[in-house]
Amino acid sequence: MSRIYFSDFFEITPNIVEEYGAFDISLINDLPLFIDPFLLFNSNNPIYQELHHRFINYMCFLKDVSVSGDISTSLMKEWFTFHEVKQTWLDLSKEENKGRGLGLDFATALK
């Protein structure tokens, strides 16, 4: 059996991790975590509110280019995919820090 998760390395059952209220993170691969940018509007911080406003503007841009006609694959990759920056590694992955991000399948569905 390969060791992947926190519970594997520390030899505890995943149920114990869950009962504790924690996430049984992978210590080998990228974490499938997601920070919802739509929730930025809840912040009282004006910088976060401005980021939310910019995010909504970008979503409107994507809608406008979607209804305007065909979009090349290169523009789909550029505009509609959302890559993670390597700095989000959190020092928890053994193999790499590329991140999963949202690729062409997501881009096609979003368009």
Phi, psi and omega in degrees: 000128179278147179264123182234311190266163176310314182297328178293313184290326183259009173050052172234159181283147177303331178299322179296318178299314181295317179298327178289341180092018181256168179259127181282084188287152173281130176264004181250314188247175177301145179276133179278061181259155181218130174254118185283110182293341178293337182281356178300333183294341179287344184284147172276352181285120182299331178295317179291323177297321177294321176298320177298314180301316179295321179297314179298319177300320180293320177298322176295320175300314179299320178297315181298315180288334178292318183277348183280346179141199182292144178237132180295158179299322180295321177288326175301313180297321183287316187267324192255352176261150184233103182273151174274147173276148184295339181293349180273012183305323182064014179055032181246357184254131181281324190272313185196174178229032180292327184080160182271311182060190180241113188267205186294327176300315177296315182302316180295318178295320180295318180296000000 
